Structure formats: structure tokens, C-alpha cells
Amino acid sequence: MSEAERRTLSEIESRLADEEPGLASALVAGKPRHPVLSYALVATFAGLGVLLLFLGAFGPALASLGFGALLLLMRGYTWR
């Protein structure tokens, strides 16, 4: 990155920190501090997937479980 680009980026960051401190801190942190909604969605889709498996609807059950797993991966959760 050139020196002019660094100065421009620094100016944008300082303006953002002055005008919207909450947004600036959330962007620096990278993840929300309270991920309750995303984990609630994962639990809902996992529960729905298990229920659909018991009811015999295998296609929708796998889709629901897959979507729950996708939400976990999008949250940054790793399987390790």
C-alpha cells in the first residue's frame, strides 16, 4: 500500500471512530460480543432437522441440518 493510501485509510478510520464509535469498535472486533441470535438460529435449525428426521422427511431434515451447520461456519466456528 502506498503512503497516500495509508494516509487516506487512516483518515477514514479516524473519522469513523469520531462519528460512529460503536460501529468502529464492532468492525475492529470482527464479531459481535453477544452472538445470541446466530446461536438461537443454529439451535432452531438443528432441532427442526432432528424433528424432521424422526418424521421421515429426510430431504428437508438434511437441508435444515446443513443450513444450521452453514450458519455455524459463517459465525467463524471451527470444528477443531
Phi, psi and omega in degrees: 000136181284167181296322179295320178294321178297318179296317179298315179298318178296321178294318178297316180298318181291322176295318178296318179295326178286317186276320183227078183295327180294316178294319180298317180291325177293322178291324179291319181293325178090330181225149175295150181287330182240089184276038186297318183296316182293321178289329176293321176295319178298315180296321179296312181291326177293315178297319178296320179297318179294317178299316180294327175297317179294329179278351176094006179268083189289321180298304178297329179294314178294324177295318180294315178295322178294321178293322175298318177294322178296320177298320177297317181293324178292332177288345181098011179285133176252154184276359180281000000 
